[in-house]
Amino acid sequence: MKPALVIVGWAVAVALASCQSSESNEPLPDPLVPPIDTIATISPIASGWTELANSPQTAGHFQDASFITPNEGWLAGLQGDVYHTTDGGATWETLRSPSNLNGHPIFRSVVFVSPTLGWIGDLNNFTNPEPARSLWETRDAGKTFTNISSRITGFAPVGICGLWSVDASTIYGVGRWNGPAVFVKSIDGGVTWQSKSLAPMMTGAVDVYFFDKQHGIIAGARGVGNSAEEQTASRTVIASTNDGGDTWVERYVGSTTGHWAWK
């Protein structure tokens, strides 16, 4: 079976749509509210979408995609696999093959800012994460990746599930979906990274989107964790920032337990 390509920002956009329901304590102001037709057109089952004949296949899941032009992009998979296209997906080059080896990287998110420079977030296992294995960097278009988790200063993330950039210098990330909830940011093209905990507002964070350098949103949950008890008690949480991530404001909390944002 060929999984559909991941559409970056899908979880955040759908979560934003639900923020307009009666459950919301305060509706998101414009321009943070996407038009309804935006939600419809980003769905892979929406009108106009077709499966790519030469799409890569994986036994795991394709987790994220990043395109710097309509033609050039990268696709990352749950088994540490990475693919590259320069013709809009007509053909793909396998840069890193899937792995079933114990402790293999679990690539959860990807963002590129140039034809050579990009980053991948690592889920870092599910219940037994390794120290300092949350963020990888490539400077050769994805041919090789280096673990740069040690560059992150502040609250150390266990894993990174979402990545976004607004330009070649400014990159944002969040993770993990099952905790701890951490926001990371670089303003120098990945040379240095700063991080901060999102607790107690969130215990898990799954995706991030910024409209510009100052205004962004995070989708996550409060209560979510590894145990069944934590996940049963979890509620979806959406937060926004107007100062580049220095502070975050809770904008939506789901009324139903056992839910959390996803992508």
C-alpha positions as CSV (number, residue, x, y, z in Angstrom):
1,M,0.0,0.0,0.0
2,K,1.3,3.5,-0.8
3,P,0.5,6.0,2.0
4,A,-0.5,9.5,0.9
5,L,2.0,12.3,1.3
6,V,1.8,14.2,4.5
7,I,0.5,17.7,4.1
8,V,2.5,20.0,6.4
9,G,0.3,21.9,8.9
10,W,-2.7,19.6,8.5
11,A,-3.1,19.0,12.2
12,V,-2.8,22.6,13.1
13,A,-5.3,23.7,10.4
14,V,-7.9,21.2,11.4
15,A,-7.4,22.1,15.1
16,L,-7.9,25.7,14.3
17,A,-11.2,24.9,12.6
18,S,-12.4,23.2,15.7
19,C,-11.4,26.2,17.8
20,Q,-14.4,28.0,16.3
21,S,-16.8,25.6,18.0
22,S,-18.9,26.4,21.1
23,E,-16.2,24.6,23.2
24,S,-13.7,27.5,22.7
25,N,-13.3,29.9,25.5
26,E,-12.2,32.6,23.1
27,P,-12.3,32.5,19.3
28,L,-9.1,33.1,17.5
29,P,-8.9,36.5,15.9
30,D,-8.2,37.2,12.3
31,P,-5.8,36.5,10.6
32,L,-5.3,33.3,12.7
33,V,-8.6,31.8,11.4
34,P,-8.2,29.9,8.1
35,P,-11.1,30.1,5.7
36,I,-13.3,27.0,5.5
37,D,-12.2,26.2,2.0
38,T,-8.6,26.1,3.2
39,I,-9.5,23.1,5.4
40,A,-11.2,21.4,2.5
41,T,-8.4,21.8,0.0
42,I,-5.6,20.5,2.3
43,S,-7.2,17.1,2.7
44,P,-5.5,14.4,0.6
45,I,-9.0,13.1,-0.3
46,A,-10.1,16.5,-1.6
47,S,-11.0,17.0,-5.2
48,G,-8.0,17.3,-7.5
49,W,-5.6,15.0,-5.6
50,T,-4.2,12.0,-7.3
51,E,-1.7,9.3,-6.2
52,L,1.8,9.7,-7.6
53,A,2.6,6.7,-9.7
54,N,6.2,6.6,-8.5
55,S,5.6,7.5,-4.9
56,P,8.0,5.8,-2.4
57,Q,6.6,2.9,-0.4
58,T,7.4,2.1,3.2
59,A,6.3,-0.5,5.8
60,G,6.0,2.3,8.3
61,H,4.3,5.7,8.0
62,F,5.3,8.8,6.0
63,Q,5.3,11.4,8.7
64,D,6.1,14.8,7.0
65,A,7.1,16.5,3.8
66,S,9.0,19.8,3.1
67,F,9.1,21.5,-0.3
68,I,11.3,24.6,-1.0
69,T,9.9,25.0,-4.5
70,P,6.9,23.4,-6.3
71,N,9.4,20.8,-7.7
72,E,12.0,20.1,-5.0
73,G,11.1,18.5,-1.7
74,W,11.9,15.8,0.9
75,L,9.7,13.1,2.5
76,A,10.5,11.6,5.9
77,G,9.3,8.3,7.3
78,L,8.8,6.6,10.7
79,Q,11.5,4.1,10.0
80,G,14.2,6.7,9.5
81,D,13.7,6.8,5.7
82,V,14.2,9.9,3.6
83,Y,13.3,10.6,0.0
84,H,14.1,13.5,-2.4
85,T,12.3,14.8,-5.5
86,T,13.3,17.5,-7.9
87,D,10.4,17.1,-10.3
88,G,7.4,17.7,-8.1
89,G,7.1,14.0,-7.1
90,A,7.2,12.4,-10.5
91,T,10.4,10.6,-9.4
92,W,12.0,10.1,-6.0
93,E,15.6,9.3,-4.9
94,T,16.0,7.2,-1.7
95,L,18.5,9.1,0.5
96,R,18.0,6.9,3.5
97,S,16.4,3.5,3.5
98,P,13.9,2.3,6.1
99,S,15.4,0.4,9.1
100,N,13.9,-2.1,11.5
101,L,17.0,-2.2,13.7
102,N,16.5,-1.7,17.4
103,G,17.0,2.0,18.3
104,H,16.8,3.3,14.7
105,P,15.8,7.0,14.3
106,I,12.1,7.6,14.1
107,F,11.8,10.6,11.8
108,R,8.6,12.5,12.7
109,S,9.1,15.9,11.0
110,V,11.2,17.6,8.3
111,V,11.9,21.1,7.2
112,F,14.4,22.5,4.6
113,V,15.3,26.1,4.0
114,S,17.6,25.6,1.0
115,P,18.6,22.9,-1.5
116,T,21.2,21.7,1.0
117,L,20.2,22.7,4.5
118,G,17.5,21.0,6.5
119,W,16.5,19.4,9.8
120,I,14.6,16.3,10.9
121,G,12.8,15.8,14.2
122,D,13.2,12.4,15.9
123,L,10.3,10.9,17.9
124,N,13.1,9.1,19.8
125,N,11.4,5.8,20.4
126,F,8.1,5.5,22.2
127,T,8.6,4.5,25.8
128,N,12.4,4.3,26.2
129,P,13.9,7.4,24.6
130,E,17.7,7.9,24.4
131,P,19.4,10.9,25.8
132,A,20.0,13.8,23.4
133,R,18.3,12.3,20.3
134,S,15.7,14.8,19.2
135,L,17.1,16.8,16.2
136,W,19.1,16.0,13.1
137,E,20.7,18.3,10.6
138,T,21.8,17.8,7.0
139,R,24.0,20.2,5.0
140,D,24.3,18.1,1.9
141,A,20.6,17.9,0.8
142,G,19.8,14.9,2.9
143,K,22.6,12.5,1.9
144,T,23.9,12.5,5.5
145,F,22.4,13.6,8.8
146,T,24.1,14.7,12.0
147,N,22.6,14.6,15.5
148,I,22.7,18.2,16.7
149,S,20.5,17.8,19.8
150,S,23.4,19.0,21.9
151,R,23.0,22.5,20.3
152,I,19.7,23.0,22.1
153,T,20.0,25.0,25.3
154,G,17.2,25.3,27.8
155,F,14.7,22.6,28.7
156,A,15.9,19.5,26.8
157,P,13.3,18.0,24.4
158,V,13.0,14.2,24.4
159,G,11.8,14.2,20.8
160,I,10.5,16.7,18.1
161,C,7.3,16.0,16.3
162,G,6.8,19.3,14.4
163,L,9.1,21.7,12.5
164,W,8.4,24.9,10.6
165,S,10.4,27.7,9.1
166,V,9.5,31.2,8.0
167,D,12.9,32.0,6.4
168,A,16.3,30.5,6.1
169,S,17.3,31.8,9.6
170,T,14.2,31.2,11.7
171,I,13.1,27.7,12.5
172,Y,10.7,26.4,15.1
173,G,10.0,23.0,16.5
174,V,7.8,21.2,19.1
175,G,7.6,17.8,20.7
176,R,6.9,15.2,21.8
177,W,3.2,14.3,21.3
178,N,3.4,12.1,24.4
179,G,5.6,14.5,26.4
180,P,7.4,16.4,27.5
181,A,5.9,19.4,25.7
182,V,8.8,21.6,24.5
183,F,9.1,24.5,22.1
184,V,12.5,25.0,20.3
185,K,13.6,27.9,18.1
186,S,16.7,28.9,16.1
187,I,17.2,32.5,14.7
188,D,20.6,31.8,13.1
189,G,19.9,29.1,10.6
190,G,20.3,26.2,13.0
191,V,23.7,27.2,14.5
192,T,22.1,27.6,17.9
193,W,18.7,26.5,19.3
194,Q,16.9,27.7,22.4
195,S,14.1,25.8,24.1
196,K,11.4,26.2,26.8
197,S,8.9,23.9,28.5
198,L,5.2,24.3,27.6
199,A,4.1,22.8,30.9
200,P,1.7,23.0,32.6
201,M,-0.3,24.3,29.7
202,M,0.6,21.2,27.6
203,T,2.1,17.8,28.5
204,G,2.5,16.9,24.8
205,A,3.0,18.9,21.6
206,V,2.6,17.5,18.1
207,D,2.8,20.4,15.6
208,V,3.7,24.0,15.1
209,Y,2.9,26.6,12.5
210,F,4.1,30.3,12.2
211,F,2.5,32.9,10.0
212,D,5.5,35.2,10.4
213,K,8.3,35.5,12.8
214,Q,6.1,36.7,15.7
215,H,2.7,34.9,15.2
216,G,2.3,31.2,15.5
217,I,0.3,28.3,16.9
218,I,1.0,25.0,18.6
219,A,-1.3,21.9,18.7
220,G,-0.9,19.5,21.6
221,A,-2.7,18.2,24.6
222,R,-2.8,18.4,28.4
223,G,-2.7,15.0,30.2
224,V,-1.4,13.0,27.3
225,G,1.5,10.6,28.1
226,N,2.6,7.0,27.6
227,S,0.1,5.3,30.0
228,A,-3.4,4.4,29.1
229,E,-4.6,6.4,32.1
230,E,-2.9,9.6,30.9
231,Q,-4.2,9.2,27.4
232,T,-7.8,8.6,28.6
233,A,-7.6,11.8,30.7
234,S,-6.1,13.9,27.9
235,R,-7.7,17.0,26.4
236,T,-6.7,18.8,23.1
237,V,-5.0,22.1,23.7
238,I,-4.2,24.9,21.1
239,A,-1.9,27.8,22.0
240,S,-0.8,30.9,20.2
241,T,2.0,33.4,20.4
242,N,2.4,37.0,19.3
243,D,6.0,37.4,20.3
244,G,7.9,34.7,18.4
245,G,7.3,32.0,21.0
246,D,8.6,33.9,24.1
247,T,5.1,33.5,25.6
248,W,2.2,31.3,24.8
249,V,-1.5,31.8,25.4
250,E,-4.0,29.0,25.7
251,R,-6.6,29.5,23.1
252,Y,-8.6,26.3,23.1
253,V,-9.1,23.3,25.4
254,G,-11.3,20.4,24.3
255,S,-14.3,19.5,26.4
256,T,-13.9,15.8,25.7
257,T,-11.3,13.6,27.4
258,G,-9.3,11.0,25.7
259,H,-8.4,13.4,22.8
260,W,-5.2,15.1,21.7
261,A,-4.1,17.0,18.6
262,W,-2.5,14.9,15.8
263,K,-1.1,15.2,12.4
